[in-house]
Amino acid sequence: MGARHKLNQLYVVGSALFAGLFGLLAESWLVFLGVLMVLLALMVHGGDIRLQQITRPQPVRVHRRPVHPRRHR
């Protein structure tokens, strides 16, 4: 499991707990689901939850001449 997956999982669980608190206080499953959907949508839109891997450009490799050991005279 990669770091991105762990962070996404943490955000989802945190959102569910926060929404659960609101749903419990309102005594409503609809409030729970509504708050959960809004929180998840905001996190996806804000970039906190990343659904796809971000591709980074590969570094350019520089070919160097091989280094020969010095010869002692």
Buried (B, 14 or more C-beta within 10 A) or exposed (E): EEEBEEEBEEBBEEBBEEBBEBBEEEEEEEBBEBBBEEBBEEBBEEEBBBEEEEEEEEEEEEEEEEEEEEEEE
